[in-house]
Amino acid sequence: MWQSYFNGLIVTAGLIVAIGAQNAFVLAQSLRREHHLPVAALCILCDIILVSVGVFGLAAVLARSPLLLEITRWGGAAFLLYYGVVALRRAARPQSLKEDERNGSRPLRRVLLAALAVTLLNPHVYLDTVLLIGTLGAQQPEPGAYTLGAASASTMWFMILALGGAWLAPWLARPLTWRLIDLGVAAMMFAVAAQLIFAA
């Protein structure tokens, strides 16, 4: 059970802890103190729903087809290796997270709609959250524990951004910080890929 939990935690953390529109949006809301906690909660809820759909929907399909299970196992390993290489390439290039510093408060409904758009209109969310995380989760001995691990990673990351945005901003603006994060992401992706490759 714990291996499934930590696999969900590691894979999800590796995919969401990267510079992207959603992270930049949550951080910007935190810096402005503009509905940052509801925004973080919405992002967490979306992640949990998408991961659950991926894990339990794909689990039912894969259980009926050993060949498809084998294909997804090797496909998932290949994608994790690719994502690890991408993270290593990002670590080799200077980058930073630039947050929006506009002034003025917007209505909660408008901010939440913007957060939904940033989250659900990004095609990568379906590739990463539903397909990749879901496929890997469907192969776990305990898919429920894996889903809980994924939810834990999402909850921790978005709450860190929401609650610690102002405090973290100086560090998140440094290229060295993101280099270290990307090196850690690459190591996690390679470790989980190895588990899939060498699985009995």
C-alpha positions as a Python dict, from the first residue, in 0.01 Angstrom:
ca = {
    (1, 'M'): (0, 0, 0),
    (2, 'W'): (274, 245, 96),
    (3, 'Q'): (466, 186, -227),
    (4, 'S'): (152, 272, -427),
    (5, 'Y'): (98, 581, -210),
    (6, 'F'): (453, 707, -256),
    (7, 'N'): (447, 631, -629),
    (8, 'G'): (136, 852, -660),
    (9, 'L'): (301, 1121, -448),
    (10, 'I'): (628, 1117, -645),
    (11, 'V'): (479, 1105, -994),
    (12, 'T'): (226, 1380, -925),
    (13, 'A'): (482, 1600, -751),
    (14, 'G'): (718, 1559, -1044),
    (15, 'L'): (452, 1666, -1291),
    (16, 'I'): (301, 1963, -1107),
    (17, 'V'): (616, 2115, -954),
    (18, 'A'): (729, 2291, -1271),
    (19, 'I'): (694, 2635, -1419),
    (20, 'G'): (357, 2658, -1587),
    (21, 'A'): (47, 2871, -1631),
    (22, 'Q'): (-143, 2713, -1341),
    (23, 'N'): (143, 2752, -1091),
    (24, 'A'): (206, 3109, -1205),
    (25, 'F'): (-166, 3189, -1165),
    (26, 'V'): (-187, 3047, -810),
    (27, 'L'): (134, 3224, -709),
    (28, 'A'): (12, 3554, -851),
    (29, 'Q'): (-315, 3523, -657),
    (30, 'S'): (-117, 3452, -341),
    (31, 'L'): (108, 3754, -391),
    (32, 'R'): (-199, 3977, -435),
    (33, 'R'): (-389, 3798, -154),
    (34, 'E'): (-680, 3782, -399),
    (35, 'H'): (-896, 3475, -327),
    (36, 'H'): (-577, 3265, -318),
    (37, 'L'): (-714, 2991, -89),
    (38, 'P'): (-1031, 2924, -296),
    (39, 'V'): (-813, 2917, -610),
    (40, 'A'): (-578, 2663, -453),
    (41, 'A'): (-873, 2453, -334),
    (42, 'L'): (-1023, 2455, -684),
    (43, 'C'): (-694, 2343, -840),
    (44, 'I'): (-666, 2062, -584),
    (45, 'L'): (-1025, 1950, -648),
    (46, 'C'): (-968, 1945, -1026),
    (47, 'D'): (-653, 1737, -982),
    (48, 'I'): (-827, 1485, -756),
    (49, 'I'): (-1121, 1444, -996),
    (50, 'L'): (-898, 1407, -1303),
    (51, 'V'): (-661, 1161, -1133),
    (52, 'S'): (-954, 953, -1003),
    (53, 'V'): (-1111, 938, -1349),
    (54, 'G'): (-779, 832, -1496),
    (55, 'V'): (-689, 575, -1231),
    (56, 'F'): (-1026, 404, -1186),
    (57, 'G'): (-1150, 442, -1542),
    (58, 'L'): (-831, 303, -1692),
    (59, 'A'): (-802, 36, -1421),
    (60, 'A'): (-1127, -124, -1534),
    (61, 'V'): (-1015, -126, -1898),
    (62, 'L'): (-664, -254, -1828),
    (63, 'A'): (-791, -534, -1602),
    (64, 'R'): (-960, -688, -1905),
    (65, 'S'): (-654, -676, -2131),
    (66, 'P'): (-310, -803, -2024),
    (67, 'L'): (-167, -690, -2358),
    (68, 'L'): (-297, -336, -2310),
    (69, 'L'): (-161, -339, -1955),
    (70, 'E'): (184, -432, -2088),
    (71, 'I'): (167, -163, -2357),
    (72, 'T'): (71, 103, -2103),
    (73, 'R'): (345, -15, -1866),
    (74, 'W'): (615, 35, -2129),
    (75, 'G'): (449, 348, -2263),
    (76, 'G'): (435, 497, -1914),
    (77, 'A'): (801, 412, -1853),
    (78, 'A'): (898, 571, -2185),
    (79, 'F'): (703, 887, -2105),
    (80, 'L'): (859, 911, -1758),
    (81, 'L'): (1207, 873, -1906),
    (82, 'Y'): (1125, 1141, -2164),
    (83, 'Y'): (986, 1372, -1895),
    (84, 'G'): (1301, 1317, -1688),
    (85, 'V'): (1517, 1417, -1986),
    (86, 'V'): (1299, 1726, -2042),
    (87, 'A'): (1349, 1822, -1676),
    (88, 'L'): (1726, 1780, -1714),
    (89, 'R'): (1718, 2005, -2023),
    (90, 'R'): (1519, 2267, -1829),
    (91, 'A'): (1777, 2248, -1549),
    (92, 'A'): (2050, 2333, -1801),
    (93, 'R'): (1876, 2656, -1907),
    (94, 'P'): (1821, 2962, -1687),
    (95, 'Q'): (1454, 3017, -1609),
    (96, 'S'): (1245, 3192, -1349),
    (97, 'L'): (882, 3232, -1251),
    (98, 'K'): (747, 3579, -1324),
    (99, 'E'): (425, 3650, -1139),
    (100, 'D'): (160, 3901, -1242),
    (101, 'E'): (175, 4205, -1017),
    (102, 'R'): (-140, 4390, -1122),
    (103, 'N'): (-328, 4576, -853),
    (104, 'G'): (-698, 4567, -780),
    (105, 'S'): (-925, 4294, -655),
    (106, 'R'): (-1156, 4098, -884),
    (107, 'P'): (-1478, 3919, -785),
    (108, 'L'): (-1436, 3562, -656),
    (109, 'R'): (-1647, 3417, -939),
    (110, 'R'): (-1429, 3581, -1205),
    (111, 'V'): (-1108, 3460, -1039),
    (112, 'L'): (-1238, 3103, -1006),
    (113, 'L'): (-1348, 3098, -1371),
    (114, 'A'): (-1001, 3214, -1470),
    (115, 'A'): (-848, 2938, -1255),
    (116, 'L'): (-1075, 2680, -1422),
    (117, 'A'): (-972, 2805, -1765),
    (118, 'V'): (-601, 2789, -1679),
    (119, 'T'): (-650, 2438, -1542),
    (120, 'L'): (-893, 2270, -1782),
    (121, 'L'): (-818, 2442, -2112),
    (122, 'N'): (-456, 2329, -2101),
    (123, 'P'): (-428, 2007, -2307),
    (124, 'H'): (-128, 1896, -2103),
    (125, 'V'): (-349, 1850, -1797),
    (126, 'Y'): (-528, 1563, -1970),
    (127, 'L'): (-207, 1406, -2097),
    (128, 'D'): (-34, 1435, -1759),
    (129, 'T'): (-313, 1398, -1505),
    (130, 'V'): (-564, 1166, -1671),
    (131, 'L'): (-352, 963, -1911),
    (132, 'L'): (-5, 940, -1753),
    (133, 'I'): (-92, 953, -1382),
    (134, 'G'): (-407, 748, -1445),
    (135, 'T'): (-228, 479, -1645),
    (136, 'L'): (44, 440, -1383),
    (137, 'G'): (-215, 435, -1106),
    (138, 'A'): (-422, 168, -1278),
    (139, 'Q'): (-119, -63, -1265),
    (140, 'Q'): (-53, -17, -894),
    (141, 'P'): (-126, -296, -643),
    (142, 'E'): (-338, -42, -449),
    (143, 'P'): (-489, 215, -691),
    (144, 'G'): (-674, 385, -405),
    (145, 'A'): (-350, 444, -214),
    (146, 'Y'): (-187, 574, -532),
    (147, 'T'): (-474, 818, -583),
    (148, 'L'): (-441, 933, -222),
    (149, 'G'): (-68, 990, -279),
    (150, 'A'): (-144, 1194, -591),
    (151, 'A'): (-403, 1398, -400),
    (152, 'S'): (-152, 1457, -119),
    (153, 'A'): (109, 1590, -362),
    (154, 'S'): (-141, 1824, -525),
    (155, 'T'): (-272, 1946, -189),
    (156, 'M'): (75, 2012, -49),
    (157, 'W'): (201, 2194, -358),
    (158, 'F'): (-95, 2423, -411),
    (159, 'M'): (-122, 2505, -40),
    (160, 'I'): (251, 2587, -35),
    (161, 'L'): (200, 2823, -330),
    (162, 'A'): (-116, 2977, -182),
    (163, 'L'): (1, 3018, 176),
    (164, 'G'): (369, 3079, 115),
    (165, 'G'): (356, 3267, -214),
    (166, 'A'): (483, 3598, -84),
    (167, 'W'): (753, 3427, 121),
    (168, 'L'): (857, 3193, -162),
    (169, 'A'): (852, 3453, -439),
    (170, 'P'): (1217, 3568, -400),
    (171, 'W'): (1337, 3205, -418),
    (172, 'L'): (1102, 3104, -700),
    (173, 'A'): (1229, 3397, -904),
    (174, 'R'): (1584, 3257, -899),
    (175, 'P'): (1694, 3035, -1188),
    (176, 'L'): (1909, 2826, -949),
    (177, 'T'): (1599, 2727, -748),
    (178, 'W'): (1426, 2591, -1059),
    (179, 'R'): (1742, 2413, -1169),
    (180, 'L'): (1749, 2227, -839),
    (181, 'I'): (1375, 2153, -860),
    (182, 'D'): (1412, 2020, -1214),
    (183, 'L'): (1707, 1799, -1114),
    (184, 'G'): (1492, 1655, -834),
    (185, 'V'): (1200, 1605, -1074),
    (186, 'A'): (1426, 1421, -1320),
    (187, 'A'): (1554, 1191, -1046),
    (188, 'M'): (1198, 1107, -934),
    (189, 'M'): (1081, 1039, -1289),
    (190, 'F'): (1376, 808, -1358),
    (191, 'A'): (1318, 621, -1030),
    (192, 'V'): (950, 550, -1103),
    (193, 'A'): (1032, 456, -1465),
    (194, 'A'): (1283, 203, -1334),
    (195, 'Q'): (1014, 52, -1112),
    (196, 'L'): (791, 1, -1414),
    (197, 'I'): (1069, -137, -1634),
    (198, 'F'): (1192, -387, -1378),
    (199, 'A'): (847, -484, -1245),
    (200, 'A'): (788, -855, -1243),
}
